[in-house]
Amino acid sequence: KAGVTQTPRYLIKTRGQQVTLSCSPISGHRSVSWYQQTPGQGLQFLFEYFSETQRNKGNFPGRFSGRQFSNSRSEMNVSTLELGDSALYLCASSLPDTTGELFFGEGSRLTVL
Amino acid sequence: AQTVTQSQPEMSVQEAETVTLSCTYDTSESNYYLFWYKQPPSRQMILVIRQEAYKQQNATENRFSVNFQKAAKSFSLKISDSQLGDTAMYFCAFNMNNFGNEKLTFGTGTRLTIIP
């Protein structure tokens, strides 16, 4: 069974631009969540989607948004990029159960210049 | 809000030795899950072990075991017979046992290095 796939793996943007990251969950997983990982702030929860609906949202500005499609694939978008948005963005998927276990992708490393 | 604290930013041990990583957490919930995730250098994060708060028995997975002290809100990970492949960042994480709340709260991580 294929794991969680994130694209692109690496990208470089300049301040003020926007970026879209994509995540394909494990087949059968309906929940997709996103995390931002930085050396200073660690792993922080961005948002979580289930059946195309955002169920939970972390404490990030409105420049960070996401969506989920009917096939459970998800995208996140960051507009008006700032230097501080440089990070590893991790996507994780999970079954619709209560085990709490998340399966992570390898991440998309964003560098903002 | 839940918090997770890992007080050991870095640790190193000789191959084949036993090492224990510490984690404490704070929550007012009574039913939840605790996890240890491993993130090898430049590789994806994977689950090492999971503990359900309502189970008193400590979870074990081969060389990995936990010491879960619910009253003390402590959740340490013991790695026995450590191997070079255990070198990684280890994150302690908390999740409420609540379908519809797939959100992990992570600690800051412990960088573990296994020395040959």
HADDOCK unambig.tbl for C-alpha pairs under 7 A between the chains (distance, minus, plus):
assign (segid A and resid 42 and name CA) (segid B and resid 108 and name CA) 5.57 0.50 0.50
assign (segid A and resid 43 and name CA) (segid B and resid 106 and name CA) 6.25 0.50 0.50
assign (segid A and resid 97 and name CA) (segid B and resid 99 and name CA) 6.25 0.50 0.50
assign (segid A and resid 98 and name CA) (segid B and resid 97 and name CA) 6.00 0.50 0.50
assign (segid A and resid 98 and name CA) (segid B and resid 98 and name CA) 6.13 0.50 0.50
assign (segid A and resid 98 and name CA) (segid B and resid 99 and name CA) 5.00 0.50 0.50
assign (segid A and resid 100 and name CA) (segid B and resid 33 and name CA) 6.82 0.50 0.50
assign (segid A and resid 100 and name CA) (segid B and resid 95 and name CA) 6.16 0.50 0.50
assign (segid A and resid 100 and name CA) (segid B and resid 97 and name CA) 6.90 0.50 0.50
assign (segid A and resid 100 and name CA) (segid B and resid 102 and name CA) 6.20 0.50 0.50
assign (segid A and resid 103 and name CA) (segid B and resid 46 and name CA) 6.89 0.50 0.50
assign (segid A and resid 104 and name CA) (segid B and resid 44 and name CA) 6.40 0.50 0.50
assign (segid A and resid 104 and name CA) (segid B and resid 45 and name CA) 5.84 0.50 0.50
assign (segid A and resid 104 and name CA) (segid B and resid 46 and name CA) 6.86 0.50 0.50
assign (segid A and resid 105 and name CA) (segid B and resid 44 and name CA) 5.86 0.50 0.50
assign (segid A and resid 106 and name CA) (segid B and resid 43 and name CA) 6.03 0.50 0.50
assign (segid A and resid 106 and name CA) (segid B and resid 44 and name CA) 4.35 0.50 0.50
